[in-house]
C-alpha cells in the first residue's frame, strides 16, 4: 500500500470517526430537542384544552357542553404533533384530529426513529359527556431531524471527498521528490553510481538530496578505488595471495596462477601449506605469527613449491589484513615475485666478476712474465749477441788482408748477429715496449706507430693523442697499448686497408673522466658473421681487457666502410693509482 493511500485512508478514518462523533452529538441533540418540543407542545395543548373544557362547563349547559367542545375541536383542527380524540360516555369516537399535511407521505428510517423518538404518555382529559384523549405523534419532528441529519451526512461526505482529493493531490505534489529519490535509488541499485538528485524546494527533501548525493559520491569513489585495487591485484605481475585467519587461501590472482600453477578455483579455500616446502613450514609459521602481531615482512628471499613440485625462489613481502571498522586482523596479504632468474643472474654476475678478476690477474701475470722475459732477452741474449757481433767485427778486421775466407765468414757472423739483434729487439718490443716504462703512453704509441710505418710502408698511419695521458697508471697504459697493438695486427692481417687512424682522448664526463681509444681503418670491413667475430681470441681479449677496468668495448662498421674499434675506460680511480705510482 502506497504512502499516499495510507495518508488518505488515515484521513478517511479520522473523518469517519469525527463524523460518527458528530452524528452521535446530532442524534442526541435531536432526541433532546424532540422531547423538549413534545413536552412543550403537551403543556400548551393541555393548558388550552383544560381552559376550553372549563369554559365550556361554565358557559354552556351540561347538555350543550359536548356540542360546544366538539365545535371548538373542529375549529381547532390538528395541533402539529398531537392527535386529539373525543369519546362519549360510551367510548364512542365523536371526533378525531385530521391527519397532518406536513411532509405527508415521508417517514424516517425505523432505526433512526428508535434512536430519537421520545416515549410520551397518553393524556386523558375527562369531560361531562365523555373523555378527550391526547396522543403525542413526534413523527414529523423525527422527519425534520432526519432531514437535518441527511444534510449533515451529505456535507460530511462532500467534505470527506474534497479533503481526500485535496490531500491526495497535495501529498502527490509534495511527494514528487520521493519518486525522484526512489528512481535514484533504483538506478543506484542497478549499478549506475553516477546518478545524482536535482535540487528540491522542500528543506527536508533538500537535506535528503544532499545526503544522497554525498553518499553517492563516497560510494562512487570507494567503488572506483576498489576497482582500481582489484585491477592492480588482477593485473599485477607479482603473485598476490590473501589468507584468512585459518591459513586458507581466500584470494589468488592470475600472477599467482602463472607462478605456482594452481588455478584459483582449485586453490581458493585450501590451506596455504600446499605451496610451502616442508623444510620451510616453520619459517612460514613464524611469518604468520609476525603478521598476527601486526608486524610486516619486507623483501624476504625464500622458496615456495609449485603445483608440479618444483622449488621456486621468490622475494616475498607480507602485511596484516585489518578490518577498517574494528581494526582487527582478519587475514594476511602476501606479495611474491619469482627471482629464480634474478638469482641465476646474480650468480652469473658474481662468476663473471670472478672471471674478470681472474682475467685481470692472468693478464697482470702475463705482462709481468713478458716484462721478465723481455728483460732477460735484453740483458742476457742481447749482450751475448752484442759480444758475438763485436768479436766477429774484430776477426773481420784482423783477417781482411791475409785471410779473405775467414774475413768473409766473420762478416757473415757479424751480419747474422745484427739480424738476430734486430729480431731480439723486435721480440722485446712485442713483449714489453721499453718506452712504456721510461717515457709514457704518448711516446710509446708514437714509437710504435713509427715502427709500424717502417714495417708496413703501404699503410698510412695517423696518431692523435689529446689530453694529459701521462699519469694514467701502468694498468691503463698497458691496456691501451695492447688494444691498439691488437687492432693494428688485425688491420695488417685482414683489413686490406690503405689508411688506419689511432685516436686516444682524455675526456671529462658526468661520472668522471674517461679515456677514449678509437682505431679506424678504411679496409674491406667485417666479412665474418658477428657470432664468429665475437668468439675470436683477439676480440675477446680486447673486450676482456676493457671490461676488466670497468670500461666498454664496441666493434663498429662506419658508413664510409672499414672497421672502427671504440674503447672507453673510466679514469676516476685509475688516475689516483697513476699519481701514486708516479710519486713512488
C-alpha positions in Angstrom: 0.0 0.0 0.0 1.4 3.3 -1.1 2.2 6.2 1.3 -0.5 8.4 -0.4 -3.2 5.7 0.0 -2.2 5.3 3.6 -2.5 9.0 4.2 -5.9 9.2 2.5 -7.0 6.1 4.4 -5.9 7.7 7.7 -7.7 10.9 6.8 -10.8 8.9 5.9 -10.7 7.0 9.2 -10.2 10.2 11.1 -13.0 12.0 9.2 -15.3 8.9 9.8 -14.6 9.0 13.5 -15.2 12.7 13.5 -18.4 12.2 11.6 -19.5 9.4 14.0 -18.9 11.7 16.9 -20.8 14.5 15.2 -23.7 12.1 14.4 -23.9 11.0 18.0 -24.0 14.6 19.1 -26.6 15.4 16.4 -28.7 12.4 17.3 -28.5 13.1 21.0 -29.4 16.7 20.3 -32.3 15.7 18.0 -33.6 13.3 20.7 -33.4 16.0 23.3 -34.9 18.7 21.0 -37.8 16.4 20.0 -38.5 15.5 23.6 -38.4 19.2 24.7 -40.7 20.1 21.7 -43.1 17.4 22.6 -43.2 18.2 26.2 -43.7 21.9 25.5 -46.4 21.1 23.0 -48.1 18.9 25.6 -48.1 21.6 28.1 -49.6 24.1 25.7 -52.1 21.6 24.4 -53.2 20.5 27.8 -53.5 24.1 29.0 -55.5 25.0 26.0 -57.8 22.0 26.3 -58.2 22.5 30.1 -59.2 26.1 29.6 -61.7 25.2 26.8 -63.2 22.4 28.9 -63.5 24.6 31.9 -65.1 27.5 30.0 -67.4 25.1 28.2 -68.6 23.8 31.6 -69.1 27.3 32.9 -70.8 28.9 30.0 -72.9 26.1 28.5 -75.4 23.8 29.9 -74.3 20.3 30.5 -76.2 19.0 27.6 -74.7 21.7 25.4 -71.2 21.2 26.7 -70.5 18.4 24.4 -71.7 20.4 21.4 -69.6 23.4 22.4 -66.5 21.3 22.9 -66.9 19.4 19.7 -67.3 22.7 17.8 -64.1 24.0 19.4 -62.2 21.0 18.5 -63.3 21.1 14.9 -62.3 24.8 14.6 -59.0 24.0 16.3 -58.2 21.3 13.8 -54.9 19.4 14.3 -52.2 20.6 16.6 -48.8 19.7 14.9 -47.6 16.8 16.9 -50.8 15.9 18.8 -53.8 13.9 17.8 -56.9 14.9 19.9 -59.8 12.4 20.1 -63.2 13.0 21.8 -65.1 10.0 23.1 -68.6 10.0 24.6 -69.6 8.3 27.8 -69.9 5.0 25.9 -66.3 5.4 24.5 -67.7 6.1 21.1 -65.4 8.3 19.0 -67.0 11.6 18.4 -64.0 13.5 17.0 -60.5 12.8 15.8 -57.9 15.3 14.7 -57.4 15.4 10.9 -54.1 13.9 9.6 -51.0 16.1 9.4 -50.3 17.5 5.9 -46.7 18.5 6.9 -44.3 16.3 4.8 -47.1 14.0 4.2 -46.0 10.6 2.9 -42.5 10.8 4.3 -41.0 9.0 7.2 -37.6 8.4 8.8 -35.9 5.0 8.9 -37.1 2.8 11.7 -33.6 2.7 13.3 -33.5 6.5 13.4 -37.0 6.7 14.8 -36.0 4.3 17.6 -33.0 6.5 18.4 -34.7 9.9 18.6 -38.4 9.2 19.3 -39.3 10.0 22.9 -41.7 7.9 24.9 -44.7 10.2 25.7 -47.7 9.2 27.8 -51.3 9.2 26.5 -53.3 12.0 28.2 -56.9 11.6 29.0 -59.0 14.6 30.0 -62.5 13.9 31.4 -65.5 16.0 30.3 -69.2 15.9 31.2 -70.2 13.7 28.5 -67.0 11.6 27.9 -63.3 11.8 27.5 -60.7 13.8 25.5 -57.6 11.7 24.6 -54.4 13.4 23.6 -51.9 11.2 21.7 -48.4 12.6 21.0 -47.1 11.9 17.4 -43.4 13.1 17.0 -43.1 11.6 13.6 -42.9 14.9 11.8 -40.2 16.2 14.2 -38.4 12.9 13.6 -38.6 13.5 9.8 -37.2 17.1 10.3 -34.4 15.7 12.4 -33.8 13.0 9.7 -33.7 15.7 7.0 -31.2 17.7 9.1 -29.1 14.6 9.6 -29.2 13.8 5.9 -27.9 17.3 5.1 -25.2 16.9 7.7 -24.2 13.5 6.3 -24.2 14.9 2.8 -22.0 17.8 4.0 -19.7 15.3 5.7 -19.5 13.1 2.6 -18.7 16.1 0.4 -16.1 17.3 3.0 -14.6 13.8 3.1 -14.3 13.5 -0.6 -13.0 17.0 -1.0 -10.4 16.6 1.7 -9.3 13.2 0.4 -9.0 14.6 -3.2 -7.2 17.6 -1.9 -4.9 15.7 0.4 -4.2 13.1 -2.4 -3.1 15.7 -4.8 -1.3 17.8 -2.2 0.6 14.7 -1.0 1.3 13.7 -4.5 2.7 17.1 -5.3 4.6 17.2 -2.0 6.0 13.7 -2.5 7.1 14.2 -6.1 10.7 14.4 -4.8 10.2 10.9 -3.3 9.7 9.4 -6.8 13.0 11.1 -7.8 14.7 9.7 -4.8 13.3 6.2 -5.4 14.3 6.4 -9.1 17.8 7.4 -8.0 18.0 4.5 -5.5 16.7 2.1 -8.2 19.4 3.3 -10.7 22.0 3.1 -7.9 20.9 -0.4 -7.2 21.4 -1.3 -10.9 25.0 0.0 -10.7 24.5 3.5 -12.1 26.6 5.1 -9.4 27.0 8.3 -11.3 23.3 9.3 -10.8 22.7 12.5 -8.7 19.5 14.1 -7.4 18.5 17.6 -8.6 17.8 20.5 -6.2 14.5 20.3 -4.3 12.3 23.1 -2.8 11.3 21.4 0.4 14.1 21.7 3.0 13.6 18.2 4.3 13.9 16.7 0.8 16.8 19.0 0.0 18.6 17.6 3.1 17.9 14.1 1.8 19.2 15.1 -1.6 22.4 16.5 -0.1 22.9 13.3 1.9 22.1 11.1 -1.0 24.5 12.9 -3.4 27.2 12.8 -0.7 26.6 9.1 -0.2 26.7 8.5 -4.0 30.0 10.5 -4.3 31.5 8.5 -1.5 30.2 5.2 -2.9 31.4 6.0 -6.4 34.9 6.9 -5.2 35.0 3.8 -3.0 33.9 1.6 -5.8 36.3 3.3 -8.2 39.1 2.8 -5.7 38.1 -0.8 -5.2 38.0 -1.4 -9.0 41.5 0.1 -9.2 42.7 -2.1 -6.4 41.1 -5.1 -8.0 42.7 -4.3 -11.3 46.0 -3.8 -9.7 45.6 -7.1 -7.9 44.4 -8.9 -11.1 46.9 -7.3 -13.5 49.9 -7.2 -11.1 53.0 -9.0 -12.2 53.5 -10.1 -8.6 51.7 -13.1 -7.2 49.2 -11.7 -4.6 47.8 -14.2 -2.1 45.4 -13.4 0.7 44.9 -15.9 3.6 42.2 -15.9 6.2 42.8 -16.4 9.9 42.7 -20.2 9.5 45.5 -20.1 7.0 43.3 -20.8 4.0 43.6 -19.1 0.6 40.8 -16.5 0.1 42.3 -14.6 -2.9 44.6 -15.8 -5.7 45.4 -13.5 -8.6 46.4 -14.6 -12.2 50.1 -13.9 -11.5 49.9 -16.5 -8.6 48.3 -18.9 -11.1 51.1 -18.5 -13.5 53.8 -18.7 -10.8 52.6 -21.7 -8.9 50.4 -23.5 -11.5 47.3 -23.7 -9.3 44.1 -22.3 -10.8 42.2 -20.0 -8.5 39.2 -22.3 -8.5 41.3 -25.1 -7.3 43.4 -23.4 -4.6 40.9 -20.9 -3.0 39.6 -22.4 0.2 42.6 -24.7 0.5 45.4 -24.4 3.2 48.4 -22.3 2.1 50.8 -25.0 3.2 50.2 -26.6 -0.3 52.8 -24.1 -1.7 55.2 -24.2 1.3 58.1 -26.7 1.1 58.3 -29.0 4.1 61.6 -27.6 5.2 60.2 -24.1 5.4 56.9 -24.8 7.2 58.4 -23.4 10.5 59.6 -20.2 8.7 56.1 -19.7 7.2 54.5 -20.1 10.7 56.9 -17.5 12.1 55.9 -15.1 9.3 52.2 -15.8 10.0 52.8 -15.1 13.7 54.5 -11.8 13.0 51.6 -10.7 10.8 49.1 -11.7 13.5 51.1 -9.5 15.8 50.7 -6.6 13.3 54.3 -6.7 12.1 55.2 -6.7 8.4 57.6 -9.0 6.5 59.6 -7.0 4.0 61.6 -8.3 1.0 62.4 -11.8 2.3 64.0 -14.2 -0.1 62.6 -17.6 0.4 61.3 -20.6 -1.5 57.8 -21.9 -2.4 56.6 -25.0 -4.1 54.7 -25.2 -7.4 51.9 -27.5 -8.3 54.3 -29.8 -10.1 56.6 -29.9 -7.0 59.3 -27.7 -8.3 61.0 -25.3 -5.9 60.6 -21.6 -6.8 62.9 -18.9 -5.4 60.7 -15.9 -4.5 61.1 -12.5 -3.0 58.2 -12.1 -0.5 56.6 -9.2 1.3 53.6 -9.5 3.6 51.4 -7.4 5.7 48.4 -8.0 8.0 44.9 -7.5 6.6 42.9 -5.5 9.0 39.2 -4.7 9.3 38.8 -0.9 8.7 35.8 -0.7 11.1 37.3 -2.6 14.1 41.0 -2.6 13.2 41.1 -6.3 14.0 43.4 -8.6 12.0 41.2 -10.5 9.6 43.9 -12.1 7.4 47.3 -12.0 5.7 48.4 -10.4 2.4 51.4 -11.9 0.6 53.1 -10.5 -2.4 55.6 -12.8 -4.1 57.9 -12.5 -7.2 59.8 -15.2 -8.9 63.5 -14.4 -8.5 64.9 -17.6 -9.9 66.3 -15.9 -13.0 67.5 -13.0 -10.8 69.4 -15.3 -8.5 70.9 -17.0 -11.6 71.8 -13.6 -12.9 73.4 -12.7 -9.6 75.4 -15.9 -9.5 76.4 -15.3 -13.2 77.4 -11.8 -12.3 79.5 -12.9 -9.4 81.0 -15.6 -11.5 81.7 -13.0 -14.3 83.3 -10.7 -11.8 85.4 -13.5 -10.5 86.3 -14.4 -14.1 87.2 -10.8 -14.8 89.4 -10.6 -11.7 91.0 -13.9 -12.8 91.5 -12.5 -16.3 93.0 -9.3 -14.9 95.2 -11.3 -12.7 96.2 -13.6 -15.6 96.9 -10.5 -17.8 98.9 -8.9 -15.0 100.9 -12.1 -14.5 101.3 -12.4 -18.3 102.5 -8.8 -18.6 104.9 -9.4 -15.7 106.1 -12.5 -17.3 106.6 -10.7 -20.6 108.5 -8.0 -18.8 110.7 -10.5 -17.2 111.3 -12.3 -20.5 111.9 -9.0 -22.3 114.4 -8.0 -19.6 116.1 -11.4 -19.8 116.3 -11.2 -23.5 117.7 -7.6 -23.3 120.1 -8.3 -20.6 121.4 -11.8 -21.4 120.7 -12.6 -25.0 121.2 -9.1 -26.2 124.5 -8.8 -24.5 125.6 -12.1 -25.9 124.6 -11.2 -29.4 126.4 -7.9 -29.0 129.5 -9.7 -27.8 129.4 -12.1 -30.8 128.9 -9.2 -33.1 131.9 -7.4 -31.6 134.1 -10.5 -31.8 133.1 -11.0 -35.4 133.9 -7.5 -36.2 137.4 -7.8 -34.7 138.1 -11.0 -36.5 136.9 -9.5 -39.8 139.2 -6.5 -39.3 142.2 -8.7 -38.5 141.8 -11.1 -41.4 140.7 -8.7 -44.1 144.3 -8.6 -45.7 145.7 -12.0 -45.3 142.7 -14.4 -44.7 139.9 -13.5 -47.0 137.9 -16.6 -46.3 137.9 -16.0 -42.5 137.1 -12.4 -43.2 134.1 -13.4 -45.2 132.9 -15.8 -42.5 133.5 -13.2 -39.8 131.4 -10.6 -41.8 128.7 -13.2 -42.2 128.7 -13.8 -38.4 128.5 -10.0 -37.9 125.6 -9.7 -40.3 123.7 -12.7 -38.8 124.4 -11.3 -35.3 122.9 -7.9 -36.4 119.8 -9.5 -37.8 119.5 -11.6 -34.6 119.9 -8.5 -32.6 117.2 -6.7 -34.5 114.9 -9.7 -34.2 115.5 -9.9 -30.5 114.8 -6.2 -30.1 111.6 -6.7 -32.1 110.5 -9.5 -29.9 111.3 -7.4 -26.8 109.1 -4.6 -28.2 106.3 -7.1 -28.8 106.7 -8.5 -25.3 107.1 -5.2 -23.5 107.7 -1.8 -25.0 110.6 -0.3 -23.0 109.3 3.2 -23.7 106.2 2.5 -21.7 108.3 2.1 -18.6 110.5 5.1 -19.1 108.6 7.7 -21.2 104.8 7.2 -21.0 101.8 6.3 -23.2 102.1 9.1 -25.7 105.8 8.4 -26.5 105.2 4.6 -26.6 102.4 5.0 -29.1 104.5 7.4 -31.2 107.4 4.9 -31.2 105.1 2.0 -32.0 103.5 3.9 -34.9 106.9 4.8 -36.3 108.0 1.2 -36.1 104.7 0.1 -37.9 105.4 2.6 -40.6 108.8 1.1 -41.2 107.4 -2.5 -41.2 104.3 -1.7 -43.3 105.1 1.2 -45.7 101.9 0.6 -47.8 99.8 1.7 -44.8 99.3 5.3 -43.9 99.3 5.6 -40.1 97.7 8.6 -38.3 98.1 9.1 -34.5 96.2 11.7 -32.4 96.7 11.9 -28.6 94.5 14.6 -26.9 94.7 15.5 -23.2 97.1 14.5 -20.4 97.8 10.8 -20.7 101.0 10.7 -18.7 99.7 9.8 -15.2 97.2 7.1 -16.1 98.9 4.2 -14.4 100.6 1.1 -15.6 97.4 -0.9 -15.9 95.6 1.6 -18.2 98.8 2.3 -20.2 99.4 -1.4 -21.0 95.7 -2.0 -21.7 95.6 0.9 -24.2 98.8 -0.2 -25.8 97.7 -3.9 -26.1 94.3 -2.9 -27.6 96.0 -0.6 -30.2 98.6 -3.3 -30.9 95.9 -5.9 -31.5 93.9 -3.6 -33.7 96.9 -2.8 -35.9 97.7 -6.5 -36.2 94.1 -7.2 -37.3 94.3 -4.4 -39.8 97.6 -5.7 -41.2 96.4 -9.3 -41.4 92.7 -8.9 -42.5 91.6 -5.4 -43.5 93.4 -4.9 -46.8 93.3 -1.2 -45.8 95.3 1.8 -47.1 94.8 4.0 -44.0 94.5 3.5 -40.3 94.0 6.1 -37.6 94.5 5.9 -33.9 92.9 8.4 -31.5 93.5 8.5 -27.8 91.5 11.2 -26.0 91.1 12.0 -22.3 87.5 13.4 -21.9 85.5 14.9 -19.0 82.2 13.3 -18.2 79.2 13.4 -15.8 80.5 10.4 -13.9 84.2 11.4 -14.1 87.0 11.5 -16.6 87.2 8.8 -19.3 89.9 7.7 -21.7 88.5 7.1 -25.2 90.5 4.9 -27.7 89.4 4.7 -31.4 91.2 2.7 -34.1 89.7 3.0 -37.5 90.7 1.7 -41.0 89.3 2.0 -44.5 89.6 -1.6 -45.4 87.1 -4.2 -46.5 85.1 -4.1 -43.3 83.7 -7.0 -41.3 83.4 -10.0 -43.6 82.7 -12.7 -40.9 79.4 -13.2 -39.1 79.1 -11.3 -35.8 78.8 -14.6 -33.8 82.1 -15.8 -35.3 83.8 -12.4 -34.8 82.7 -12.4 -31.1 84.5 -15.7 -30.5 87.8 -14.7 -32.0 90.6 -14.6 -29.4 91.7 -11.1 -30.3 88.2 -9.6 -30.0 87.6 -11.5 -26.8 91.0 -10.3 -25.4 90.3 -6.7 -26.1 86.8 -6.9 -24.7 88.1 -8.6 -21.5 90.8 -6.0 -21.1 88.3 -3.1 -21.4 85.7 -4.7 -19.1 88.2 -5.7 -16.5 88.8 -2.0 -16.0 85.1 -1.2 -15.9 85.1 0.1 -19.5 83.2 -0.7 -22.7 84.2 -2.2 -26.0 82.4 -1.6 -29.3 83.1 -3.1 -32.7 81.5 -0.8 -35.3 81.1 -0.5 -39.0 81.2 3.2 -40.1 79.2 4.4 -43.1 82.3 5.1 -45.1 83.5 1.5 -44.8 86.1 -0.2 -42.8 86.1 -1.1 -39.1 86.1 1.1 -36.0 87.1 -0.2 -32.6 85.9 2.1 -29.8 87.0 1.5 -26.2 86.0 3.8 -23.2 87.8 3.4 -19.9 86.9 5.2 -16.7 89.7 7.1 -15.0 88.3 8.1 -11.6 90.2 5.5 -9.6 93.0 4.9 -12.2 94.2 8.5 -12.2 94.8 8.3 -8.4 96.6 5.0 -8.9 98.8 6.6 -11.6 99.5 9.5 -9.4 100.6 7.3 -6.5 102.8 5.2 -8.9 104.4 8.4 -10.3 105.1 9.7 -6.8 106.7 6.4 -5.9 
